[in-house]
Amino acid sequence: MPSITSANVANAIVKLVAVDALPTLTGNLVMGNLVNRSYESALAQPGDTVNIPIPPTLVANNIAEGGSVQTQNPNLGNASIVLNTHAEATFQIPDVTKVLAVPDLLKLYMQPALVALAEKIETDLLGLYPQFNGNPVLGLPGVAVTEDVIDQAETTLFNQKVPAAEPKHLVVSAAAYSALRQNPRFSEYRSAGEAGLRTLIDGSIGKIKDFYVFRSQFVAKTGAAPATTHNLAFTKNSIGLVMRRLPSPLPGTGAIAEYAELGNFGIRVMMSYKPDTLSQQFTVDVLYGAAVLRNKHGVQIES
């Protein structure tokens, strides 16, 4: 049986933080759980570029009897996503040994840091709305989103040949969500059935016009009051979120790192000692980049 040393305890603490970190992070994401995520354990540095291949478009040829095939030379599309965001959240714990004795104490320290990272990722993803310029902008600034506007958005994506089996998402602001929730048909069981009953009682829209509807506090807003809200209707494969592993600190520098990786998400957790405050410092960080992959598979909806 290995002996208990300060090094073993230090590594155990960092592993405890890492294991608890990722579920807390993903649990606070909306957009981050809806887009196409790419994560690899390959080491990367801020500023590196990741190339994501996009399937080409081919056409069917009606070959006549005795005819020959029509050779096509498709160009494989490519989306370059720059790992331009190194987001971190750092906190200190004066008596780190209490973490092992009282695990709930760790959550009190760690949760605000992870929520901050989640908010940064959400803000960056929702800030991609200007890149959805392949379709006309729907809705009007300062005007509530209506059922008709959502219908237009679904029709737009259908006309852009979005596969019927591919889930479509609608992420809106709190005000837009509230307006949709007050659709008169949701108040009557005979017109909206179980969905209307759930909306009226639970407050959750769920699905409308083939869109899974979500609300976010970080939907982009521009302009002076009343600001223009940029809600998004999109498919999973229209947006890419690329994460790569950050390198470990050099041995002997007094810092210990562990990685938490699950479901195409990956973060690094580091612990180091701060002699000026006589405390242990924890840094939770992530390296990522985000970009629109297919701008015709998304629609801006203003409100």
Number of C-alpha atoms within 10 A of each C-alpha: 3 5 6 8 8 9 10 11 13 17 15 14 19 19 19 17 24 21 15 16 23 20 13 18 21 18 13 18 18 20 25 23 17 19 20 18 18 18 17 14 14 10 10 18 16 15 15 13 16 18 12 15 12 14 11 11 10 10 8 7 10 10 10 8 6 5 8 10 9 11 7 10 8 11 11 10 13 14 16 16 21 17 21 15 18 15 15 18 17 17 15 19 19 12 10 16 13 13 17 14 10 10 13 12 14 19 17 10 16 23 16 16 22 25 18 16 22 21 19 16 24 21 17 20 24 21 17 16 22 12 16 23 14 14 16 13 14 19 21 14 17 13 13 18 23 14 14 11 16 21 14 15 27 24 13 19 21 13 11 14 11 19 11 10 6 10 15 24 23 25 26 28 21 15 15 19 21 17 15 21 19 14 14 11 13 21 19 15 14 11 12 15 13 13 18 24 18 17 19 17 9 9 14 18 22 15 14 16 15 15 20 15 19 18 20 19 14 22 22 21 18 11 9 7 8 11 13 17 24 26 27 23 23 28 24 20 21 17 25 24 26 24 26 25 23 21 13 15 12 10 8 7 8 11 16 22 20 21 23 18 18 12 11 16 23 22 23 22 25 21 23 18 16 13 8 6 11 12 16 17 18 24 18 24 22 21 22 29 25 24 21 23 25 19 19 22 26 32 29 24 24 22 23
